Amino acid sequence: MPDANGGSQDDPARRFMNLTQMVHWGAAANPNSIATKFQSRSVTWSSMKDRVARLAGGLRKLGLGVGDRVAILSLNGDRYTDYYFATWWAGGVVVPLNTRWTVSENIYSLKDSGARVLFVDDTFAGMTPEFLEQVPALVAIIYTGEGACPDGMLNYEILLRDSEPVEDSMRCEDDLAGLFYTGGTTGFPKGVMLGHRGLWFNGLIVSKACEIDTRSVVLHAAPMFHLADGCLGLATSISGGRHVYVPSFEPEAVLKTIEEEQVTHLLLVPTMIGMLLQHPSFSTDRVSTVKTILYGASPMPAGVLRLAMERMPHVRFVQAYGQTEMSPVVSLLPPEDHVFDTDASHRLASAGKAAIGCEVKILLENGAEASVGEVGEIVARSPGSMLGYWNLPDQTEAALKNGWVRTGDGGYLDKDGYLYIVDRMKDMIVTGGENVFSAEVESTISTVPGVAAVAVIGIPSARWGEAVHAVIVPQPGESLSEDEIIQYCKARIANYKVPRSVEFRSDPLPLSGAGKVLKRELRKPFWEAMDKSVS
């Protein structure tokens, strides 16, 4: 039916912001440039377009229709990138599964999403009998591994070889592109519905912020199921850059790949940056080709950031703040704001300014907009705002109003428009009637010499309601004391923020698949006898 402009909404000439456009452009503008490089495999942009069209044809042969869900449970690799684009080419919806989840958690997401096809690699192939038994909607499992194809699965390369290329479905704009499951640390996961427009737009934002172009070599070191890495991948594709991969983050593998592939850009969460810097074989020379490191997903402790900037002085650091519900970028702190010991150094504690095309405001509990410097809940709106939560209308209504997403994060805006994240609202500690935001305490403790990692939580206190408690992992060979930590903090932050107790661990802090500290696990021993987890 013609629209007001005389065209048809179904006319391909009127369909914009389709994610597969990146593959079309790469094949046309850079046909012989390398698109993906993984281990011994190199694929050019022209070959990638053919592979994507054939894999989409294979999905169509399996009965995949427009809007059908296609899941993946896999470590990083070139076939993960193929999966994304082939699913969209075929008209499907991607469902990346968390590699840190249990079988039951993944079964929940497969059933909730209605996934009909699952891609799986060697690491997770052993889970598939339970998936087939408990997820009746699954009609096929495609094996993406390097070994012999297990019984009952379809071999990825054979499916590709035996399928004819099909025309691009040209799904775009607010057509559903993916269900990205989040919130698994606090209950049943929620499927965040993201459209083509939002993902396309965020790829463009990150491409510009990180200065990615056709000469860029971008390393997938963070898990590809996570939207932070997914956004960097889209930024690479939209710019015609080269994707390279390590299956999962391991410091020596990352350093080796950077050297061998001449990596120029990568995304790391703060815990990964700390592990890289502490690795015995790290040297500035080994990362000499790196131009930009994008970081985010959790606050960057000041001590870790200072060390990173000192040991990698040639690298441009870009901080991104966001969440899945925003596809995911809300704000960016550019390289020029990464400065210590100047009048502007306080901006390092911020999350930068709203990204291009994104609006940010702070709301108080009564719904009024906060004044400059006043702490409240951060809400944001952009072309990347989610379409809603899959099958959760009440939670969608609570979190999304007129395109504004309630982030659940506490923060404030300064007079220059810089956004400061004080904490997840749920991580706020109320002690003696005072609010303590754990990120501030963690940042202070991170600057203590010998501290490798720290998390601050609230624990029960008969006197104060909640007491500030620090959990610290010392660097190898370092000896720290509780009194040393407390006295260090007393000299730097208000007394009510100072930890009342400190524990030291030799094992790493528990992390989610996205690299965030699972504070719920740290709180559990202190609160399990209580009927609630705060006072």
C-alpha angles and dihedrals in degrees: 000000000000117000128217090281094054096253133106123252086222093053108114089215088066098047112103137173095035111160093222089065086084091065093046091051095045092051092047100042102031106020097156098039118105111259100178133016121184122163105309096346122098122177125187123220092253091051091045091056090053092047092049092049091048094046088050087052089053091052090050090052088056089058099260111164133191110294095014116141123247117188132197132200108183147118118252121295146123093276089062089062091046089051093056096051097038092053091051091043089055091049096253135133121244121231110187110195124216111254091209095057126103123247091260093052091051091046088054092054094044091052095041093051094043091232112192099183130035129196112205136175134209094277094061104026090103091066095059100088089062091045092053092046096050104029106063094178092067109105099171143014117206116206113219098176130115100241135068112315110254119239115274095026133100118240111239097219094043091050088051093048095048097046128087118228114257133205118270111263088219095218107175152150110020094359108122110264103171150359107219112189117220140160095055091139093066105037139307111359119255120223107228110209112219126181132217091253094057096047093043091050093049092050088056093049094052093043090058096041093051096038094235116174141157091291094054122112109203123195123213100212099140115072112283094218087068116088093226090067090037090058092050088050091054090047088054094048096044087055097044093243129149123266118213126176149204114196091235138345113289116150099227093045090051093049092047093049092048089055098043098042098035091236115203103180137029142159120231132172115227094259089056093050090052092049091048093051092047094050111114093230097049115122134160090242092060091060097038094121094055113108103172137022116193113201137179143105091113137022116288110232110233092234093055093046093050091050092048092051091047095049095040103036093158094058124098109222119208121184119207123195121192146101139238091263089065097048072258122281123094103155141001134209107206127213094261089064092053097094132128129206097020135105088263097048092103087074089072086075090058132080091232126242131317111287119248109289094013126114121204131189137164121236127200123218091264091056095253119132112256123241123239110299095011116129119233141125117311114234123183141185131193141133083280096063110130122256089229141274115305111254092348107104095162093052090044091053091049095049104034126052123163090337093309113127119207102220099194087227123123119226149122141228122235126217091270094053097257114148119225119198110209096179148294103298090237091055094059113118119215109203122171090342093306124114116232119190108209095212090068093052091045091052091052095048091046089068092060107109110251098027113126099175138356139186126186122206139168118251129186117281125182090206104039103023090236129022127205111250127185126207111198135187108200122215113261111285095011123125118205132175133212092237092051091055094046094048091047090054094045089060092053112031138034115284095245089059094052115106113257090201138020132197127191126214132190093200121076119265113264110265135194120232088266092057098256120138111253098229091175088068091050092049096046100083091052098045105031093099091051128085090229137025099232136046 
